[in-house]
Amino acid sequence: MPLPPSSTPSPAEDRLVRREYGPEGHYVLTSRALERLRDSQLRIEPLLRSVSVRRTHLPVLVPPPLTHPVREWLNPELRKVVLTAHGSDQPKGWYPTAGLCLRGLPLVAKQRFSWRDLPVGYWTGGPAVAPVAGAGPDAEDLVCVDGLLAERQDRRADLVELIGRVLTALDVPAEPARETWALKGSDGNGTALVWRHDGRVTASLEQLPEAAAKQYSACYMDAENRLQTLAVSFFHISQYALLRGTEVTGR
């Protein structure tokens, strides 16, 4: 049987995302998917910048010292992906968790902001794992938007409305629902807002507990020269949202 002409795309090339060998949830992005991801990031960048959240580059790993202050507030079912050096049992760090942008905390922790400097926020585009273990389409985001926003306690941006506008710009609008995500509340209940489209997670938003923010020394000086704890919010926009709800995987 003759081979098809080289100009004929294979079935896999017709897909935005193609499943590859390896654990469930690991995929290869096609060139068409990468183009769509870049376009989506260009769409949402000015929206994030409108609340002083700017793009930056964050480390691939979350070093252990950043995870220690928040341990008691972590969801008990949190999927911890610990990476080690070859032949060593010593953890070098965590793989990033979608919606728990601990690796961005050094940009606001142990800093002495003036109230005039706020809000301050950062986002990056990169890989992350969903916080709860288990097989399924949300097992891993090869490219998601992950970030944080640090604000005054008494003056906060409406991030719920902002994420709604981001998702509308990506043509995947949805209403948020309260769920347990990466962190748990003081009463053990979920503290996050999670947006879903056709059952798939498109975005999440949750607040770093104030006691944890104090442990990270995330603070600012108010207008009366009093030291105050920063309000730190974590958010993420999923790969599925960045692909605008059209992800197709080969089985």
C-alpha positions in Angstrom: 0.0 0.0 0.0 1.6 3.3 -1.0 2.4 5.9 1.6 0.3 9.1 1.6 1.9 12.2 0.1 4.1 14.2 2.5 1.7 17.1 2.3 -1.1 15.0 3.8 -1.4 15.6 7.6 -1.5 12.5 9.7 -4.5 12.1 12.1 -2.2 13.0 15.1 -1.2 16.2 13.4 -4.9 17.2 13.2 -5.1 17.2 17.0 -4.0 20.1 19.2 -2.8 17.8 21.9 -1.5 14.3 21.3 -1.1 11.7 24.0 2.5 10.4 24.2 4.0 7.3 25.8 4.3 7.5 29.6 2.0 8.1 32.6 -1.6 9.1 32.2 -1.9 12.8 31.7 1.3 13.4 29.8 0.9 14.9 26.4 2.7 16.4 23.4 1.5 19.8 22.1 1.4 20.2 18.4 2.6 23.3 16.6 -1.0 24.4 16.1 -1.6 24.1 19.9 1.5 26.2 20.6 0.3 28.9 18.3 -3.1 29.0 20.1 -1.4 29.1 23.5 0.7 32.1 22.4 -2.3 33.9 21.1 -4.3 33.2 24.3 -1.4 34.6 26.4 -1.4 37.7 24.3 -5.1 38.1 24.8 -5.0 37.9 28.6 -1.7 39.7 29.3 -3.3 43.2 29.2 -6.1 42.0 31.4 -3.7 40.8 34.1 -1.6 43.9 33.7 -4.6 46.0 34.5 -4.4 44.9 38.1 -0.6 45.2 38.2 0.1 41.5 37.5 3.1 41.3 35.2 4.7 38.5 33.4 8.0 37.1 34.6 10.1 34.0 34.6 9.8 31.7 37.7 11.9 28.7 38.6 10.8 25.3 37.4 11.1 23.8 40.9 9.6 25.0 44.2 12.4 24.6 46.7 11.6 22.9 50.0 12.0 26.0 52.2 9.1 27.6 50.4 6.8 24.7 51.2 7.5 24.6 54.9 5.5 27.6 56.1 2.3 26.5 54.3 2.4 22.8 55.2 -0.4 22.9 57.8 -2.7 24.6 55.4 -2.2 22.2 52.5 -5.1 20.0 51.2 -4.5 16.5 52.7 -5.1 15.1 49.3 -2.6 17.4 47.6 -0.6 15.7 44.9 3.0 16.3 45.8 5.4 15.6 42.9 8.8 15.7 44.6 11.9 15.8 42.3 15.3 14.5 43.3 18.7 14.4 41.7 19.7 11.2 40.0 20.6 8.5 42.5 19.6 10.6 45.5 16.7 10.4 47.9 17.0 14.0 49.0 14.3 16.2 47.5 15.4 19.1 45.4 12.0 20.6 45.2 8.4 20.2 44.1 7.0 20.3 40.7 4.7 23.4 40.5 1.1 22.9 41.6 -1.5 24.7 39.5 -3.0 27.5 41.5 -0.4 27.4 44.3 2.2 29.7 43.0 4.7 29.3 45.9 7.7 29.8 43.6 6.5 33.4 43.1 6.5 34.1 46.8 10.1 35.3 47.0 9.1 38.2 44.9 6.8 39.5 47.6 8.0 37.7 50.8 10.5 39.4 53.0 10.0 42.6 51.0 9.1 45.9 52.8 6.5 47.5 50.5 4.9 50.8 51.0 1.1 50.9 50.6 1.7 53.2 47.6 3.6 50.3 45.9 0.6 47.9 46.0 -0.8 45.9 44.4 2.1 43.8 43.1 1.6 40.7 41.1 3.5 38.2 38.8 2.5 35.4 36.4 4.4 32.9 34.4 3.6 30.4 31.7 4.8 27.0 32.4 4.0 23.4 33.6 2.1 22.4 36.7 0.2 19.5 38.0 -3.4 19.6 39.3 -3.5 19.5 43.1 -5.5 16.3 43.5 -4.0 13.0 42.4 -5.8 10.7 40.0 -6.0 9.9 36.3 -8.0 12.2 34.1 -7.7 15.1 31.7 -6.6 17.5 34.5 -3.6 15.4 35.5 -1.1 17.8 34.1 -0.9 21.2 32.4 2.1 21.5 30.0 1.5 25.2 29.7 -0.7 27.0 32.1 -0.7 30.6 33.5 0.2 30.5 37.1 0.5 33.6 39.3 -0.1 35.6 42.4 -1.2 39.0 43.5 -0.2 40.8 46.7 -2.4 43.6 48.0 -3.4 45.7 50.9 -5.8 43.9 53.3 -8.3 46.7 53.1 -8.2 47.3 49.3 -8.3 44.3 47.0 -9.0 43.9 43.3 -12.0 42.0 42.2 -10.1 38.9 41.0 -13.3 36.9 40.5 -14.5 39.5 38.0 -11.1 39.6 36.4 -10.8 35.9 35.9 -14.3 35.9 34.4 -13.2 38.5 31.9 -10.1 36.4 31.1 -12.2 33.3 30.4 -14.6 35.3 28.3 -11.6 36.6 26.3 -10.7 32.9 25.8 -14.2 32.0 24.8 -14.6 29.6 27.7 -16.9 31.5 30.2 -18.1 29.6 33.2 -19.4 30.3 36.7 -17.1 29.6 39.6 -17.9 27.1 42.4 -16.3 26.7 45.8 -14.1 23.6 46.0 -11.1 22.3 47.9 -8.1 23.0 45.7 -4.5 23.2 46.9 -5.2 24.7 50.4 -7.8 23.9 53.0 -9.7 26.3 55.2 -9.3 26.6 59.0 -12.5 24.5 59.3 -11.2 21.9 56.8 -13.6 23.0 54.1 -12.6 24.2 50.6 -11.5 27.8 50.3 -10.9 28.1 46.5 -13.1 29.2 43.6 -12.8 26.9 40.7 -14.1 27.5 37.2 -15.0 24.6 35.0 -16.2 24.2 31.4 -17.7 20.8 30.3 -16.3 19.4 33.6 -12.8 20.5 32.9 -11.0 23.0 35.1 -10.3 26.3 33.4 -9.2 28.5 36.3 -8.8 28.6 40.1 -8.4 31.3 42.7 -7.6 31.0 46.4 -6.2 33.1 49.2 -3.0 32.4 51.1 -4.0 32.2 54.8 -3.0 35.4 56.7 -1.0 33.3 59.2 0.9 31.7 56.4 1.6 35.1 54.8 3.1 36.2 58.2 5.4 33.2 58.2 6.6 34.3 54.7 7.1 37.8 56.1 4.9 39.2 53.4 4.2 42.7 54.7 3.8 46.4 53.8 3.9 49.7 55.6 0.5 51.5 55.7 -0.1 55.2 55.6 0.3 55.5 59.4 3.7 53.7 59.2 2.3 50.5 60.7 3.5 47.1 59.5 0.6 45.1 57.9 0.4 41.6 56.5 -0.1 41.4 52.7 -3.2 39.7 51.3 -1.8 37.2 48.8 -4.0 35.5 46.2 -3.0 32.6 44.0 -4.6 32.0 40.6 -4.1 29.9 37.5 -5.6 29.6 34.0 -5.4 26.1 32.8 -4.0 24.7 29.6 -7.5 23.7 28.5 -8.7 27.3 28.9 -5.6 28.6 27.0 -6.5 26.1 24.2 -10.0 27.7 24.4 -11.9 24.5 25.2 -10.9 22.7 22.0 -8.3 20.3 23.3 -8.5 16.9 21.7 -6.4 13.9 22.8 -5.6 10.8 20.9 -6.3 7.5 22.7 
